[in-house]
Amino acid sequence: MSDFGYDEIKDAWESEIENEGLQDLGDLRLGKMISYLSNVRLSLASTDAEKRVQADILTQEALNLEFMIEDLLNLRRQKILSAAISGYRPMGDMTLAEEELYNRTQRALDGHTEFVKDSLAGSKPKKKADHRPKGPKESHVSETVEFVTVRFLRPISEAFLGLDERTYGPFNKEDVAKIPAANARTWIRDGTVVRIVTKEDVLE
């Protein structure tokens, strides 16, 4: 099926339960977990009706995998939110979706902190207005796009349009670039790029 199996998923789930801190996961590793679960489901769907014992085993395996992966991700979500509320960044590797969860939560908390300060100062909450002139190709899209810094393990020969409506690439092997997270997600999962965290990313 896959080079990443049931035992590895079980170990990752148990490690997340047993340790207080966020454990390393990453999109590539999560992608392998999801791929293994998908393969189990495909095997179950293609199992002959006569092979009831094999079907029962695959059904139970799929149910176990679904439970462990869901519980793993929910545990991680709770740890990420707790870290944001406590004012620190989790040490373990996060998936892009988890990075977005942390960053958006942190921004919301920072906004609320400003609201509290304004309230205590007796002033009305400030409305942030963007007075920057927008060019013909700029729009509100770029303000809501999450970015990620990656290193290319394989070359990308053609340029592509990011969700921020800017053109990126082409890239050579070992190039480092900051690109929209949504564009990077597939490449991270198939091993085309690896995500790296810079000081700039941590401070954002």
Buried (B, 14 or more C-beta within 10 A) or exposed (E): EBEBBBEBBBEBBEEBEEEEEBBEBBBBBBBBBBBBBBEBBEBBEEBEEEEEEEBEBBBEBBEBBEEBBEEBBEBBBEBBBEBBEEEEBBEBBBBBBBBBBBBEBBEEBEEEEEEEEEEEEEEEEEEEEEEEEEEEEBEEEBEEBBBBBBBBEEEBEEEBEBBBEBEBBEBEEEBEBBBBBBBBBEBBBEEBBBBEEEEEBEEE
